[in-house]
Amino acid sequence: MTAPLDALVVGAGPTGLALATQLRAYGTPFRIVDRSTDRARESRAPAIQPRTLEMLSAFGVADDLVDRGNATVGLHLHLPRRVLRVPVFDVGCDDTPYPFLLFLPQSETEATLTAHLAARDVMVERGTELLRAEPGGEYVTCRLRHRDGTEESVRARYVAGCDGAHSTVRSQAGIGFEGYAYPQTFLLADLEADGLEPGVAHTYMTATGLLFFFPLGTPATWRMIAMHPPGSPGGKLSLDLLQRIADDWTPDRLSLRDPVWMTSFRIHNRGATHYRRGPFFLAGDAAHIHSPAGGQGMNTGIQDALNLGWKLAHVCRGAAPEELLETYEAERAPVGRGVRRLTDRAFTVGTSSHPALRLARTRLAPHMAPLLLRATGARARLFRTVSELGIHYRRGPASVTGRHRPRQGPRAGDRLPDAPAGLQRRVAGPGYHLLLTGPAHVWPDDLPPGGRRDLLTVHHLGPRSPWPGLTQALVRPDGYVGHLAAGTDIAGLRAYLDRWLPTP
């Protein structure tokens, strides 16, 4: 039996690869396995949200993704008798270096992360399946089967299930997966579509349901998603059926051709009853699945992983108490539930056959949508939600405000904005970052307190900062503000560090 691992990552989709990327940044001993013999070649999840790009930028990956993808800032909403040209992320996103929705096939996202890991001597063990995982004492004994049929026992302190909706890790941990399936069947294809304005997303809202065209670029120009027409016979998906849908559901003369990939699928709305049980953790589709409305699924999974990874790394190296791992479910489970609620509502409004909702789509939407889109405040709130820039952990146990709170600016539990420009890149990299505003000479000389220089970096921002006056902000490794206080008294900061980053 090989030497014990700190973590075994099961599943090498975007979630597992993101977790592996963060563990590697900390030098944590781990392995990543996947029962599939090859990474995804289809486009699958096609969109990366601004917050995901922000978090991945800490590892030097975001710019590679942007170079490969299609940065989209426009949506054409095709309503009965009118087309609304909707700017995307034009408001509410002035504090991010990525104010756009990046369309990129999941296969390219996985290829980028896999190459990043390979350059750092981490190889994904494909064709390797987790058969069972048995906790006992300090380690979980995991039985793996390789593609040649040989089996191996591996011991790991923690097992992270990033292995999708049919998660073996979730089953081995005995965690429930509750929810329901929607009755509709959906059709998906990556293809060419003549007649669409390039470079923007297109949504057709009809009495029957919704039809989407997203600008991919590769492996085909467009991703098409449509609900299977009611009353249409089942059977093999064909280009002829997709063309009939385009003919019947759009007033435009679209010509579909050269499909690269076509499939049909059902949508579920389910969530794990727990994100952690003992040494087992769940992230991504293993923890939550839902409608693709809003492009939230893959992004939520990657952000699960980047919330969990640094916590595992800190606990495994003895730099944080075991209690830190309890904050993972406390912070991410509410996010997962919120995404499930949001996507369920959007899906129901867009697909329901209820007469009132059909009327809303065909009669009310053409009149109400322009008014709602002109309300920049409402649009900004919507974009903050969809972009996931609005996610916060203000009520989480690892978000603490000192006796005096700054009058303005981000609060404890909020993401650190990129304002002034470049602030996020300045604090990129493993470990905590302590931001101090105002003149440097007013702050104590013995910072960081308690000799934590290997996991805490101090930055003097001067007057250019997200907060007015003298402020101390401790930014966690995932880019969220952990401790925040006004003034130069660092007693609260010391208490926070003694709890979550104690000295040996």
Sequence and secondary structure as in RCSB ss.txt:
>XXXX:A:sequence
MTAPLDALVVGAGPTGLALATQLRAYGTPFRIVDRSTDRARESRAPAIQPRTLEMLSAFGVADDLVDRGNATVGL
HLHLPRRVLRVPVFDVGCDDTPYPFLLFLPQSETEATLTAHLAARDVMVERGTELLRAEPGGEYVTCRLRHRDGT
EESVRARYVAGCDGAHSTVRSQAGIGFEGYAYPQTFLLADLEADGLEPGVAHTYMTATGLLFFFPLGTPATWRMI
AMHPPGSPGGKLSLDLLQRIADDWTPDRLSLRDPVWMTSFRIHNRGATHYRRGPFFLAGDAAHIHSPAGGQGMNT
GIQDALNLGWKLAHVCRGAAPEELLETYEAERAPVGRGVRRLTDRAFTVGTSSHPALRLARTRLAPHMAPLLLRA
TGARARLFRTVSELGIHYRRGPASVTGRHRPRQGPRAGDRLPDAPAGLQRRVAGPGYHLLLTGPAHVWPDDLPPG
GRRDLLTVHHLGPRSPWPGLTQALVRPDGYVGHLAAGTDIAGLRAYLDRWLPTP
>XXXX:A:secstr
    EEEEEE  SHHHHHHHHHHHHTT  EEEEESSSS   S  S EE HHHHHHHHTTT HHHHHHHSEEE EE
EEEETTEEEEEESSSSS TT S  SEEE  HHHHHHHHHHHHHTTT   EET EEEEEEEETTEEEEEEE TTS 
EEEEEEEEEEE S TT HHHHHHT  EEEEEEEEEEEEEEEEEETS TTSEEEEE SS EEEEEE  SSSSEEEE
EE  TT   SS  HHHHHHHHHHH SS  EEEEEEEEEEEEEEEEEES SEETTEEE GGGTEE   TTS HHHH
HHHHHHHHHHHHHHHHTTSS GGGGHHHHHHHHHHHHHHHHHHHHHHHHHH   HHHHHIIIIIHHHHHHHHHH 
HHHHHHHHHHHTTTT   TTSTT EE SS  SSS  TTSB    STTHHHHT SSSEEEEEEB GGGS SS STT
S TTTEEEEEEET SSSSSSEEEEE TTSBEEEEEESS  HHHHHHHHHHS   
